[in-house]
């Protein structure tokens, strides 16, 4: 939208709110690439690090929000909660 010359003061806030309510934008299916959220808490105060790692490939979607994802580098498959995933 910026490339077309459109801008309004709350444009980024509005587009973020729309993408969070869009079901197609939030959907993760088998075979799709996703990023995995890793949060690491170290013993040092004030050193909370969080980051997204990946991409990983979704192998299986369970009915209650769990996913089997595969690391394409070494073919390890593991189960994670869907709240820790983001579409790539």
Protein Blocks (a to p, Z undefined) as FASTA:
>chain_A
ZZnopacfklmmmmmmmmmmpmklmpccehiacddddddddfbehiaccddedddddfbd
cfkopacdddfklopacdddfklpccZZ
